[in-house]
Amino acid sequence: MNQLQLTARLKIHDGKLDEFKQLAEQFLVSVKEKDQDTLQYDWFFSKDQTECVVRERYTDSNAIFSHLANLGDLFGKILQVSDFSVEVFGEPSQELINATTDLKPKIYSFYQGL
């Protein structure tokens, strides 16, 4: 199983919802225009719009590296208006694990499924 699934969770800082939404739109434009190996990239808001969950799926670890490179400084900007955590499902490469240590991802290895 080379594909990786991610769940990114963003808790939006008070008073920053409009800025967050503008950045989110830029994220989606970037993914549509630049990413080639992103299989899923769906954004969801909580009912009160204080939290956002992004469901992501990539062909492999290299696709995540490309995705992050394509985002450029957008990732840093969204970290200024929200608190970020991420869960990774699958087997990321050691290179990806090492590169994302500061993000403290929770990594879940595949056990069973369809």
N, C-alpha and C positions, 0 to 999 in steps of 0.2 A: 504494500500500500504506500505509494509515493505521494499521493494527494494529501494535502494538509487542509484541515478546517480550522478556522479561528473564530473566536468570539471576542470582540473588543468591546469593553464596557467603558463608557465615558460619563462621568458625573459632571454636569454642567455647572460652572460657577454662577453664583447669584448675579443677576443682571447681565449675563453674557449670552443669553439664548439667541438673540438676533445675530451676533457675531459668529456664534457656533454654527448656526444654520447657513450663513454665507460661506464659511469655510467648508462645511459639509458639501455644499453644491460644487465648490471648487475641487474637492476630492473626487466626486463622481465624474466630473468633466475630465480630470486627469486620467482616471482609470479607463474611461471609455476611449479616450484619444491615444493613450500610450501603452497601457498594459496589454499583453498578448496572452498571458497564461493565467489570468484571473478568471475563475469559473463562476464565482458568485461574489456579489458585493452589495449587500442589502442593509439599509439603515432603518432602525426602528426606534421610535420614541416611547417613553413611558407616558401614561395618560396625562400626567401633570407637566410633561416635557422638561423634567429636571435630569433625566437620564436618557442616554442613547446607547443602543446595542447595535453593533455592526457584525453581521454574519458574513464570513468570508470563506472562500474555498479556492485553493491554488493547486496547480499541477504538481508542484514540488517545492523544495526549499529555495531553489534558484528563482522561481517565480515570485517568491516573497521578497527576495533581495531586489529584483527588478522593480517590483511594486513600490518599495520604499524609496528607491532611487528616483523613480518617476514622480513621486510626491514632492521631492525637493524639500523646501522649507515649510510646506504646508503642515507637516507632522509636528514640527516645533511650535507652529502657531496654534494648533488646536490644543496642545499641551498647556498653553498659557491661559486657556479659557475653560479647561475641564481637567478632571482627574482621570487618569487612564489606567486600565488593567487589561490583561489579555490572557486568554486560555487557548492553548494550541492542542489540537487533536490529531494524532498521527505520530510519525517518526521524523522530526526535523533533523537536518544534518547537524553534525557537531559544529560546523562553521556557523550555521544560523543560531544555534544555542549560544555559542561564544559571543556572537555579534549583538545579541539581544539580552545579555545578562542584566544590564542596567534596567531594563523594562520589567524584570522579574516575572516572566511568563510562567503560568502554571501549565505544565505539559502532561497530557494524558495519552498513554499508549493504547493502541487498539487492542481490544480483547476479543470481541466476537460481534457478529452482526450479519446482515443480509448483503 
